[in-house]
Structures are given as C-alpha cells and as structure tokens.
Amino acid sequence: MLELTMATVSGADAGATAGMQMADAPSEPGAVLRVGRDAAVCRLVSPQDWLFVSRVHLEFRCGPERGWQVTWLRGSQAEPSSEVRLIVGEYAQPLVYGGSVALPRGGNGELTIRDRTAPRSVNVGFYHEV
C-alpha cells in the first residue's frame, strides 16, 4: 500500500497551509496515483490557478516487483516553472524534469513542488507500507 498526503502552502509564513488531502493505492503492479491540477485524472489536486503545477505533475506507479516509483511528468513547456525535491530522512535530492526515482520500500518521505516565482508549494508526503 502506498499512502499519500498533500498540503498546499502559500505565503511567506511556511505555516499558512491551505488544505490537506489524502489518497492511497494497493501495491499491485500497474497501480497509479497522480498529483496535479486536473481532478479528472489526479487523486490529489492542487488549486486550479497554481499554474506552476502541471495538469498532471507527479505520477506514482507500482512496478512488477510491487515497488513504487515517482515520475515528474513533462508538461507542455520546455522548461518547468517549478522545482521538485525528494526528501527521505536526512537525504534530499532534486527530481529531474521528466525523471523518475524509486521510493524506498517500507519507507516514508516527502516530495515538494515549489513555485519558482512565488512563495508557494505543494508538499506530498508518502508512506510505502510493505
């Protein structure tokens, strides 16, 4: 099972959280959870006017070995208007635009989608239950 929580944060005060959403999916090959602005295809949806988040921004997909990976899907622009960072414990790394990374089995962490032009972010926490 992969469990996701999403919080939208706006303003200079990092504590100004606009809302919290949750989603989960069983760790079965082919299972998918998406994060973005399009409620028709995403389980976790950011505000519609937050254009630094793509229509479908992040995709969590369960592979054949029941491990999960996250992909920052390429949008319609050649260069993104956001940055995505993966944090697991004390380890942090940027996620490359169009790139994928495996999530730790039985682990937890966070992905942060940060607007490059304003003090706003979408924080997606994950917990991969074995």
Accessible surface in RSA format (square Angstrom, percent):
REM  Atomic radii and reference values for relative SASA: ProtOr
REM  Chains: A
REM  Algorithm: Lee & Richards
REM  Probe-radius: 1.40
REM  Slices: 20
REM RES _ NUM      All-atoms   Total-Side   Main-Chain    Non-polar    All polar
REM                ABS   REL    ABS   REL    ABS   REL    ABS   REL    ABS   REL
RES MET A   1    73.34  38.0  62.11  41.1  11.23  26.7  61.45  52.2  11.89  15.7
RES LEU A   2     0.00   0.0   0.00   0.0   0.00   0.0   0.00   0.0   0.00   0.0
RES GLU A   3    67.00  38.5  64.97  49.1   2.03   4.8  14.85  28.7  52.14  42.6
RES LEU A   4     1.21   0.7   0.44   0.3   0.77   1.9   0.67   0.5   0.54   1.4
RES THR A   5    49.16  35.0  48.75  49.4   0.41   1.0  31.01  41.7  18.15  27.4
RES MET A   6     1.42   0.7   0.83   0.6   0.58   1.4   1.06   0.9   0.35   0.5
RES ALA A   7    14.20  13.1  13.80  21.3   0.40   0.9  13.80  19.4   0.40   1.0
RES THR A   8     8.34   5.9   8.34   8.5   0.00   0.0   4.72   6.3   3.62   5.5
RES VAL A   9    17.19  11.3  17.19  15.6   0.00   0.0  17.19  14.9   0.00   0.0
RES SER A  10    43.38  36.7  40.53  54.1   2.85   6.6  17.01  36.2  26.37  36.9
RES GLY A  11    32.79  40.4   0.00   N/A  32.79  40.4  26.64  73.1   6.15  13.8
RES ALA A  12   103.43  95.1  65.49 101.1  37.94  86.3  70.19  98.8  33.24  88.1
RES ASP A  13   101.17  70.9  90.45  90.0  10.73  25.4  39.60  93.2  61.57  61.4
RES ALA A  14    83.94  77.2  66.69 102.9  17.25  39.2  69.99  98.6  13.95  37.0
RES GLY A  15    59.73  73.7   0.00   N/A  59.73  73.7  33.92  93.1  25.81  57.8
RES ALA A  16    45.28  41.6  30.94  47.7  14.34  32.6  42.96  60.5   2.32   6.2
RES THR A  17    70.46  50.1  40.31  40.9  30.15  71.8  24.58  33.0  45.89  69.4
RES ALA A  18    77.24  71.0  34.83  53.8  42.41  96.5  44.83  63.1  32.41  85.8
RES GLY A  19    36.04  44.4   0.00   N/A  36.04  44.4  33.89  93.0   2.15   4.8
RES MET A  20   128.29  66.4  96.40  63.8  31.89  75.9  95.21  80.9  33.08  43.8
RES GLN A  21    65.13  36.4  58.81  43.0   6.32  15.0  33.37  71.0  31.76  24.1
RES MET A  22   145.75  75.5 116.93  77.4  28.82  68.6  78.47  66.7  67.28  89.1
RES ALA A  23     9.48   8.7   0.71   1.1   8.77  19.9   7.26  10.2   2.22   5.9
RES ASP A  24    66.63  46.7  62.45  62.2   4.18   9.9   3.13   7.4  63.49  63.3
RES ALA A  25     7.83   7.2   6.69  10.3   1.14   2.6   7.83  11.0   0.00   0.0
RES PRO A  26    66.58  48.5  65.48  59.7   1.11   4.0  66.58  55.0   0.00   0.0
RES SER A  27    17.34  14.6  11.83  15.8   5.51  12.7  11.85  25.2   5.49   7.7
RES GLU A  28    93.39  53.6  93.39  70.7   0.00   0.0  22.06  42.7  71.32  58.2
RES PRO A  29    73.78  53.8  49.82  45.4  23.96  87.1  50.70  41.9  23.08 143.4
RES GLY A  30    46.35  57.2   0.00   N/A  46.35  57.2  28.93  79.4  17.42  39.0
RES ALA A  31    20.72  19.1   8.57  13.2  12.15  27.6  19.46  27.4   1.26   3.3
RES VAL A  32    38.74  25.5  15.21  13.8  23.53  56.7  15.21  13.2  23.53  63.8
RES LEU A  33     0.90   0.5   0.27   0.2   0.63   1.6   0.90   0.6   0.00   0.0
RES ARG A  34    70.80  29.7  69.56  35.5   1.24   3.0   4.14   5.7  66.66  40.4
RES VAL A  35     0.00   0.0   0.00   0.0   0.00   0.0   0.00   0.0   0.00   0.0
RES GLY A  36     0.00   0.0   0.00   N/A   0.00   0.0   0.00   0.0   0.00   0.0
RES ARG A  37    47.55  20.0  47.47  24.2   0.09   0.2   1.52   2.1  46.03  27.9
RES ASP A  38    31.73  22.2  25.44  25.3   6.29  14.9  10.33  24.3  21.40  21.3
RES ALA A  39    73.02  67.1  50.89  78.5  22.13  50.3  51.10  72.0  21.92  58.1
RES ALA A  40    95.44  87.8  50.80  78.4  44.64 101.6  63.13  88.9  32.31  85.6
RES VAL A  41    66.02  43.4  49.61  44.9  16.41  39.5  57.76  50.2   8.25  22.4
RES CYS A  42     9.01   6.8   0.00   0.0   9.01  21.2   1.08   2.7   7.93   8.6
RES ARG A  43   129.34  54.3 107.24  54.7  22.10  52.6  49.26  67.3  80.07  48.5
RES LEU A  44     0.58   0.3   0.58   0.4   0.00   0.0   0.58   0.4   0.00   0.0
RES VAL A  45    33.48  22.0  28.13  25.5   5.35  12.9  28.13  24.4   5.35  14.5
RES SER A  46     2.67   2.3   0.00   0.0   2.67   6.2   0.50   1.1   2.17   3.0
RES PRO A  47    45.08  32.9  32.56  29.7  12.52  45.5  44.51  36.7   0.57   3.6
RES GLN A  48   116.89  65.4 105.49  77.1  11.40  27.1  65.48 139.4  51.41  39.0
RES ASP A  49   108.35  75.9  90.99  90.6  17.36  41.1  45.55 107.2  62.81  62.6
RES TRP A  50    18.67   7.5  18.67   9.0   0.00   0.0   5.38   2.9  13.29  21.6
RES LEU A  51   126.22  70.3 109.96  78.7  16.26  40.9 110.30  77.5  15.92  42.8
RES PHE A  52     8.98   4.5   2.65   1.6   6.33  16.5   3.14   1.9   5.83  16.7
RES VAL A  53     0.00   0.0   0.00   0.0   0.00   0.0   0.00   0.0   0.00   0.0
RES SER A  54    26.85  22.7  20.45  27.3   6.40  14.7  12.43  26.5  14.42  20.2
RES ARG A  55   134.96  56.7 132.03  67.3   2.93   7.0  54.93  75.1  80.03  48.5
RES VAL A  56    23.70  15.6  17.16  15.5   6.55  15.8  17.16  14.9   6.55  17.8
RES HIS A  57     2.14   1.2   2.14   1.5   0.00   0.0   2.14   2.2   0.00   0.0
RES LEU A  58     0.00   0.0   0.00   0.0   0.00   0.0   0.00   0.0   0.00   0.0
RES GLU A  59    22.36  12.8  21.78  16.5   0.58   1.4   0.09   0.2  22.27  18.2
RES PHE A  60     0.00   0.0   0.00   0.0   0.00   0.0   0.00   0.0   0.00   0.0
RES ARG A  61    91.83  38.6  91.27  46.5   0.56   1.3  36.88  50.4  54.95  33.3
RES CYS A  62     2.03   1.5   0.00   0.0   2.03   4.8   0.00   0.0   2.03   2.2
RES GLY A  63    23.47  28.9   0.00   N/A  23.47  28.9  22.91  62.9   0.56   1.3
RES PRO A  64   117.68  85.8  98.95  90.2  18.73  68.1  99.82  82.4  17.86 111.0
RES GLU A  65   137.60  79.0 127.11  96.2  10.48  25.0  55.50 107.4  82.09  67.0
RES ARG A  66   120.20  50.5 119.66  61.0   0.54   1.3  34.93  47.7  85.28  51.7
RES GLY A  67    20.42  25.2   0.00   N/A  20.42  25.2  16.01  43.9   4.40   9.9
RES TRP A  68     2.86   1.1   0.00   0.0   2.86   6.7   0.71   0.4   2.16   3.5
RES GLN A  69    74.01  41.4  73.85  54.0   0.16   0.4  13.12  27.9  60.89  46.2
RES VAL A  70     0.00   0.0   0.00   0.0   0.00   0.0   0.00   0.0   0.00   0.0
RES THR A  71    21.04  15.0  21.04  21.3   0.00   0.0  15.02  20.2   6.01   9.1
RES TRP A  72     7.04   2.8   7.04   3.4   0.00   0.0   6.74   3.6   0.30   0.5
RES LEU A  73    49.16  27.4  48.02  34.4   1.14   2.9  49.11  34.5   0.06   0.2
RES ARG A  74   142.44  59.8 114.49  58.4  27.95  66.5  52.65  72.0  89.79  54.4
RES GLY A  75    33.58  41.4   0.00   N/A  33.58  41.4  17.18  47.2  16.40  36.7
RES SER A  76   114.81  97.0  66.82  89.2  47.99 110.6  56.47 120.3  58.34  81.7
RES GLN A  77   123.32  69.0 118.40  86.5   4.92  11.7  42.02  89.5  81.30  61.7
RES ALA A  78    80.05  73.6  62.41  96.3  17.64  40.1  68.78  96.9  11.27  29.9
RES GLU A  79   132.54  76.1 120.89  91.5  11.65  27.7  56.32 108.9  76.22  62.2
RES PRO A  80    20.12  14.7   9.29   8.5  10.84  39.4  14.50  12.0   5.62  35.0
RES SER A  81    55.65  47.0  45.99  61.4   9.65  22.2  40.74  86.8  14.90  20.9
RES SER A  82     0.73   0.6   0.73   1.0   0.00   0.0   0.00   0.0   0.73   1.0
RES GLU A  83    69.62  40.0  67.54  51.1   2.08   5.0  22.62  43.8  47.00  38.4
RES VAL A  84     3.16   2.1   0.00   0.0   3.16   7.6   0.08   0.1   3.08   8.4
RES ARG A  85   108.09  45.4 108.07  55.1   0.02   0.0  37.37  51.1  70.72  42.9
RES LEU A  86     5.77   3.2   5.70   4.1   0.07   0.2   5.70   4.0   0.07   0.2
RES ILE A  87    58.48  33.3  58.16  43.3   0.32   0.8  58.16  41.9   0.32   0.9
RES VAL A  88    40.41  26.6  36.83  33.3   3.57   8.6  36.83  32.0   3.57   9.7
RES GLY A  89    66.86  82.5   0.00   N/A  66.86  82.5  44.78 122.9  22.09  49.5
RES GLU A  90   187.57 107.7 146.19 110.6  41.37  98.5  67.24 130.1 120.33  98.2
RES TYR A  91   135.56  63.3 130.09  74.0   5.46  14.2 103.48  77.8  32.08  39.5
RES ALA A  92    42.12  38.7  21.00  32.4  21.12  48.0  21.00  29.6  21.12  56.0
RES GLN A  93    43.87  24.5  43.46  31.8   0.41   1.0  11.74  25.0  32.13  24.4
RES PRO A  94    89.26  65.1  82.67  75.4   6.59  23.9  82.67  68.3   6.59  40.9
RES LEU A  95     9.44   5.3   4.27   3.1   5.17  13.0   4.55   3.2   4.89  13.2
RES VAL A  96   109.22  71.9 102.82  93.1   6.40  15.4 108.73  94.5   0.49   1.3
RES TYR A  97    31.91  14.9  21.40  12.2  10.51  27.4  18.44  13.9  13.47  16.6
RES GLY A  98    34.14  42.1   0.00   N/A  34.14  42.1   7.65  21.0  26.49  59.3
RES GLY A  99    18.84  23.2   0.00   N/A  18.84  23.2  18.70  51.3   0.14   0.3
RES SER A 100    61.04  51.6  28.19  37.6  32.85  75.7  17.50  37.3  43.54  61.0
RES VAL A 101    33.49  22.0  27.41  24.8   6.08  14.6  33.49  29.1   0.00   0.0
RES ALA A 102    75.63  69.5  58.44  90.2  17.19  39.1  58.44  82.3  17.19  45.5
RES LEU A 103     7.12   4.0   0.00   0.0   7.12  17.9   0.32   0.2   6.80  18.3
RES PRO A 104    48.32  35.2  36.41  33.2  11.91  43.3  48.01  39.6   0.31   1.9
RES ARG A 105   132.17  55.5 104.54  53.3  27.63  65.8  56.87  77.7  75.30  45.6
RES GLY A 106    38.14  47.0   0.00   N/A  38.14  47.0  10.11  27.8  28.02  62.8
RES GLY A 107    16.29  20.1   0.00   N/A  16.29  20.1  16.29  44.7   0.00   0.0
RES ASN A 108    91.97  63.4  89.21  86.2   2.76   6.6   5.07  12.2  86.90  84.0
RES GLY A 109    18.38  22.7   0.00   N/A  18.38  22.7  12.26  33.6   6.12  13.7
RES GLU A 110    61.34  35.2  61.34  46.4   0.00   0.0  13.09  25.3  48.26  39.4
RES LEU A 111     0.00   0.0   0.00   0.0   0.00   0.0   0.00   0.0   0.00   0.0
RES THR A 112    26.15  18.6  25.58  25.9   0.57   1.4  21.62  29.0   4.53   6.8
RES ILE A 113     0.00   0.0   0.00   0.0   0.00   0.0   0.00   0.0   0.00   0.0
RES ARG A 114   108.26  45.5 108.26  55.2   0.00   0.0  47.06  64.3  61.20  37.1
RES ASP A 115     1.85   1.3   1.56   1.6   0.29   0.7   0.00   0.0   1.85   1.8
RES ARG A 116   117.28  49.2  87.83  44.8  29.44  70.1  30.85  42.2  86.42  52.4
RES THR A 117   117.83  83.8  79.47  80.6  38.35  91.4  72.68  97.6  45.14  68.2
RES ALA A 118    34.42  31.7  24.02  37.1  10.40  23.7  30.29  42.6   4.14  11.0
RES PRO A 119    87.27  63.6  69.55  63.4  17.72  64.4  85.27  70.4   2.00  12.5
RES ARG A 120    58.17  24.4  53.99  27.5   4.18   9.9  14.95  20.4  43.22  26.2
RES SER A 121    16.15  13.7  15.85  21.1   0.31   0.7   7.02  15.0   9.13  12.8
RES VAL A 122     0.00   0.0   0.00   0.0   0.00   0.0   0.00   0.0   0.00   0.0
RES ASN A 123    33.17  22.9  31.08  30.0   2.09   5.0   3.75   9.0  29.42  28.4
RES VAL A 124     0.00   0.0   0.00   0.0   0.00   0.0   0.00   0.0   0.00   0.0
RES GLY A 125    16.80  20.7   0.00   N/A  16.80  20.7  14.63  40.1   2.17   4.9
RES PHE A 126     6.35   3.2   0.00   0.0   6.35  16.5   2.29   1.4   4.07  11.6
RES TYR A 127    94.16  44.0  93.93  53.4   0.23   0.6  57.79  43.4  36.37  44.8
RES HIS A 128     3.14   1.7   3.14   2.2   0.00   0.0   0.47   0.5   2.67   3.1
RES GLU A 129    77.73  44.6  76.04  57.5   1.69   4.0  16.89  32.7  60.84  49.7
RES VAL A 130   140.60  92.5  81.03  73.4  59.57 143.6 105.18  91.4  35.42  96.1
END  Absolute sums over single chains surface
CHAIN  1 A     6808.2       5266.9       1541.3       3749.3       3058.9
END  Absolute sums over all chains
TOTAL          6808.2       5266.9       1541.3       3749.3       3058.9
